[in-house]
Amino acid sequence: MREVKVVLAFLLVTMLAACSGTMQGSVRGTGQPVIFNYEQGMSSDTLTAVIDGETFHGKAVMRGATSTVGTGFGTAYAGGTSAYGTSTIFGTTTTGDVVATLLGSRGSSLNCDLQYADSSGYTTAGGVGVCRHSDGRVIDIVW
């Protein structure tokens, strides 16, 4: 049993470590390309980008996610006997709606609204978005 737990832990770490990639951006009006790099995390993604020599680092988090907890009640019959039990039920609702803030090395910032193609938040499934630079520029993003 211990070997199974070790293998499962290794697979989980390997899968999460492999969840990184790039997003292609373009500044509206000029067409200047901007490449965003991402690393998917458990509760947030890490984003980086370079614009005009300024390096931006930040986090992307799910907006509009909700969690619920409930209790289920039931009775089971088997072989002429019955058993009554309860169970705690957990649920989560996500939309794929993500917000990000990236801070620049020279004092600028990017505020982004992203829509992940997979509503559960898998960045690698792709998506679309818009980032607003603190100087007013708008960057359209696809991945």
Buried (B, 14 or more C-beta within 10 A) or exposed (E): EEEEEEEEEEEEEEEEEEBBBEBEBBBEEEEEEBEBEBBBBEEBBBBBBBBEEBEBEBBBBBEEBEEEEEEEEEEEEEEEEEEEEEEEEEEEEBBBBBBBBBBBEEEBBBBBBBBBEEBEBBBBEBBBBBBBBEEEBEBBBEB
